[in-house]
Amino acid sequence: QMKRQCDQKLLIRMKTQCVPCSLNLKTECPAGYTKISNGTGIPDCRYYLEIKTHTLSLPGCRHNCMKEFEQPECCQGHWGPDCMGK
């Protein structure tokens, strides 16, 4: 019995919204995602603060999140919804 289904493992990465670093400690990743950065996160972004008529751009932090996803795929020589052979 040859294997017909060869699912592909995909890693989906995303970043959380940029916020003040002091507030980022409690930031959670969306449901299903795992946080892969620690503490206050990565200080590689800027967030905007609106004060009356001015908008300030301030350095902030965000977290990296990761999700493992299995994409159903047929093995070589098989196709269709049921991965049938020749």
Backbone torsions as a table, in degrees:
resi	resn	phi	psi	omega
1	GLN	NA	109.0	178.3
2	MET	-79.4	146.1	179.7
3	LYS	-70.6	130.3	-178.8
4	ARG	-100.9	-30.5	-176.1
5	GLN	-104.8	122.0	178.2
6	CYS	-124.1	77.6	-177.4
7	ASP	-61.7	143.8	178.7
8	GLN	-99.5	130.7	175.3
9	LYS	-87.6	125.8	179.0
10	LEU	-117.1	142.7	174.5
11	LEU	-106.8	123.0	178.6
12	ILE	-105.8	124.5	179.1
13	ARG	-111.1	146.9	174.4
14	MET	-151.8	164.6	178.9
15	LYS	-118.2	145.8	177.0
16	THR	-76.9	171.1	179.3
17	GLN	-64.8	147.3	178.3
18	CYS	-74.9	126.1	179.1
19	VAL	-137.8	169.1	175.0
20	PRO	-55.7	136.8	-176.1
21	CYS	-54.8	-36.7	-178.4
22	SER	-64.8	-25.2	-179.5
23	LEU	-93.7	-12.1	-172.1
24	ASN	-77.7	-14.3	-179.7
25	LEU	-56.2	-36.5	-175.9
26	LYS	-93.4	-1.3	-178.6
27	THR	-65.5	132.1	178.4
28	GLU	-107.8	154.1	174.4
29	CYS	-78.4	158.5	177.0
30	PRO	-59.9	159.5	-179.2
31	ALA	-54.0	133.6	178.7
32	GLY	93.2	-13.7	180.0
33	TYR	-100.2	150.1	177.8
34	THR	-109.0	134.7	178.6
35	LYS	-74.5	125.0	179.8
36	ILE	-112.2	5.4	173.3
37	SER	-114.5	154.8	-174.7
38	ASN	-108.2	167.7	171.6
39	GLY	55.7	-123.5	-178.4
40	THR	-86.5	-0.6	176.3
41	GLY	91.1	-157.8	-175.7
42	ILE	-101.6	123.5	-178.5
43	PRO	-84.5	64.2	-173.7
44	ASP	-121.8	25.2	-176.4
45	CYS	-144.9	174.8	177.2
46	ARG	-129.0	144.4	175.2
47	TYR	-120.4	162.5	-174.5
48	TYR	-113.4	138.4	-179.4
49	LEU	-123.3	121.0	179.9
50	GLU	-96.1	122.2	177.7
51	ILE	-123.0	109.2	-176.5
52	LYS	48.5	-103.7	-175.8
53	THR	-100.7	-0.8	-177.2
54	HIS	-112.0	151.2	173.6
55	THR	-119.7	121.2	178.9
56	LEU	-98.7	139.3	175.2
57	SER	-104.9	117.4	-175.4
58	LEU	-120.7	147.1	178.0
59	PRO	-67.8	138.6	-178.5
60	GLY	-139.0	-172.3	-179.3
61	CYS	-129.0	157.9	173.6
62	ARG	-149.5	163.2	-179.6
63	HIS	-106.6	150.3	171.5
64	ASN	-92.2	134.9	179.3
65	CYS	-125.7	152.2	-176.7
66	MET	-138.6	146.7	178.5
67	LYS	-138.9	133.8	176.4
68	GLU	-93.8	134.3	-173.9
69	PHE	-134.5	131.8	177.3
70	GLU	-101.0	120.0	179.4
71	GLN	-98.8	118.7	-179.5
72	PRO	-62.8	131.0	-179.6
73	GLU	-147.7	145.2	178.8
74	CYS	-84.0	148.9	175.0
75	CYS	-69.8	165.5	-179.6
76	GLN	-56.5	135.0	178.5
77	GLY	88.0	-0.6	177.8
78	HIS	-123.5	149.9	-179.9
79	TRP	-154.8	179.0	177.6
80	GLY	84.3	174.1	-175.9
81	PRO	-62.7	-28.5	-179.2
82	ASP	-104.2	9.7	-179.8
83	CYS	52.4	50.0	178.4
84	MET	-80.1	150.5	-179.7
85	GLY	-83.4	-166.8	-177.4
86	LYS	-61.0	NA	NA
